[in-house]
Amino acid sequence: MPDRGGGPTGPRIRVGRPSRRARSLLMTLGVLAVLGMAFTMFAGFWTDWLWYRSVDYSSVFTTTLWTKIGLFFVFGLLMAAGVGVNVWLAHRLRPPLSAMSIEQQSLDRYRMSIAPYKKWLLLGVTALVGLIAGASAATQWRTWLMWVNGVPFHQTDPQFHLDVSFYAFDLPWYRFLLGFGFAATILSLIAAALTHYLYGGLRITSPGARASAAATGHLSVLLGVFVALKAVAYWLDRYGLAVKSSDFKATNNWTGLRYVDANAYLPAKTILFCIAAICAVLFFATLWRRTWQLPVIGFGLMVLSAILIGGVYPAIVQKFQVQPNEQSKEAPYIEKNIEATRKAYGIDGVSPVDYTGKGTVKDAKQQRTDADSAASYRVNDPNVVSPTFQQLEQERKYYQFPKTLDVDRYKGQDTVIGLRELNLAGVEKRNWINDHFTYTHGFGAVSAKGTQTDPDSPGAPLFTESGLPAGGTLGDYQQRIYYGEKTRQYSIVGGPQKELDYEQDDGTQKTTSYRGKGGVSLSNPINRAAYAVSLSEPQILYSGAIGSGSKILYNRTPKERVEAVAPWLTIDGDAYPAVVNGKIQWVVDAYTTSNGYPYASRTTLGDTTADSLNEGDNQRAVVAQQNQVNYIRNSVKATVDAYDGTVKLYTWDDKDPVLKTWKKAFPGTVEPKSAIPQQLKDHLRYPQDMFKVQRELLSLYHVTDSDQFYNASDAWQVPNDPTKKDNSAVPPYYLSMKMPGQTSQNFSLTTTFTPSGRPNLRAFMAVDADATSKDYGTIRLLRVTEDKVYGPEQVQNKLNSLSSVANFVRDMKGADSTVLYGNLLTVPLDKGFLYVEPIYAQGRNAEYPLLRKVAVSYGDRTGFADNLGDALTQAFGVDGAQPPSEPQKPGGDTTQPPANSTVKEALADAEKAFEEGQAAMKKGDLHAYADAQDKLEAALQRAEKAQFEADKAAGNGKNADKAGDKSAGKDAGKGASAAAGQDGGGSSS
């Protein structure tokens, strides 16, 4: 029987070639796939070019593009040529005859199989390594531009006496070249060795010499180049010691030479350089000697020397010379590090001034008067009142305010301000037209006085700009907000599809059509196709809602736009709005940074700038080009127009050499400082992230004595935010205030320090933040000399332990409300510190918090009242006001019998108010409850005053004053503390 299983005797299946039609179809699909990929790449390039041209920064695009292309081709070709030439040379130097051995017979099969494709294989290998090397080199465009455009710092390092620009601009480029040289040499060496082996120049198991003379000479030269590069690396490592990071004592980011570096590593690097240079010569000499004996011996000696001289010897010096007397040995290097670090971070002019910090009430009336003028106490906390803005001024569900509002100055007053930005999540009917054509922008700014609340709506902010459309003290301005912190979706505007401006009170919709100069035109079908591909939205290509005049808006957040037009800048985490010359302008602070300032210790921007307000909030995070830096300057102030997206870069620090370097690289992109409009300058301020970096450094580098720095005997720390529970750093606060010695208030940015590991207050720091001030940027640092001055967390705990605070918290809990603590402001006053904290309540059914109390602490005195004035009066004991820190009178019924009709009437009013409050509490009506509490307190005060006058008239004042038991008072204080629940952080619900 025949085998039908398809085996050797079964039928054969013949596979024919595809038909011509099938081949044509496959070829067409292949061509279309290639064209599709090409157009996708083109779309990304083309849309980028259109965007840069739309913002008038096309020179940034072309400069970076041509720099990347140049680096790609130069280094890609160098790498390809290096590897290709060495492969070609190895093939050219192959022996004419192969040894007859099993090894060579096996290799013959590979040689024969690749023989027809040798040229293509060579081109493929060289192209691959060239592409990889070119792509890697293109990422170094910043390094290249800094090197080729670098300007001098006119400052020298203390060890080698070279200009700082060598370390900041030159050394990074030299290191890149060195790394590229190592990569090219190693790849060439591997490729040449494989080629020599394949063609018999190198043998592993064959009889006779292991390498031909030609292979020996070729590989020896490559090894000589490698060792020569190692010699160059040793020489550059000498300078690298000046910017080397290490852990040392109080700081984990120490930079610069220490004793062991200067006296062991530095001479070791010099000796190793000489040994490597000699070893390289020995390798090159094999071209004539044709033996590897001497080079191998030299290379072995170099490796041994690297271990002994570069590793063992410095360890011996550290162990037996430095450690027994480390403080005196390291003192000169600590001094160099302190001096360089203070210069690099702009804190070299900061000198702590002694300040007792122990405030006592001596002249109550005068101190109470001084307290009024010491600062403009902000009772509207921008971190708490955003929900209040949202509820009272949102107007429509599709608007929103930022989680944290901004603080600015208008007409000399501290002002809390936020923009009513678009919130697509609030749109009831979501579709592509609504999301991208109809709902395109926010509308109007809303502002409130930082120091006052609305007398007609107790606890609510006193708005100075409000409504839709907005009106108030800001005057006439373009209120449409197409660019903002919350605006991340693209919008297509200006075409046949009308946009919703805002919905009027009568329910009718007011529409508009964008007429700003910002955006990219979609009238061109090529542009539409490019955006359809880049945004993965095919409707852009054929939608009838797009027509003549249509523009697409994207990259709409202020930080995103500034980063795009100036990719060499580090962007501050907090962009803030300002109404300037009839427009809303986003102000963005930007920094130039470096990681190559010799001897200056490094800091990690992401960690240093984190605090309780921006942890976990990417919107307020710094946008860093390099996260680890040891030089920073606020060299640029940028603005972004909220209507048309226009970006302006202004020079701020015109002495900064890093900025000068980038201005040479991108000429015309940064306008001079003189071009800043005066009305804009009125709103410029000292940036928060710069201040955070400087305060972090000053926690250690306020010390200028090397011995004190070494011992870390006066190390400070930024305290935790006492109003939060996550142990995050307290944020700096903008505040108009007077520092000791100043005669008037200045808009300032402030912070506090505590000793490392302790809660007591150790220092207070403030910087003049008003850009129009002649003292702008001046940092004043008060060092507290008393040991037992309360720090922020201790003050918060003390306030929580007050019986009045405990009762308030208990009452709010009883009303099913949440207590929120505002910013704990610290102000120097009469050798002490005055703490002011607004306290808010938010009912379960209420959607926003209202200011209910203000707590004040000065020395051992406290105040807790409905408003700031009364709280200050209580704290200083003016007009007989009793501070709430005193314990309650203990023991039974201490109520005196009514002395007259006034007392009776007041107590009746108090009873009525109490009943009204209980009824409101049951209903959950927070407003009515608060009003009842106000009436109750006023009635009790009237009754107390009338009773006091009656007792005084009857000669019973002394008895009234002596009433009370001390031990019971302590128990009352403990009870108050327990009632408050030690709720120092965040809120209690």
Disulfide bonds with the S-S distance in Angstrom:
none
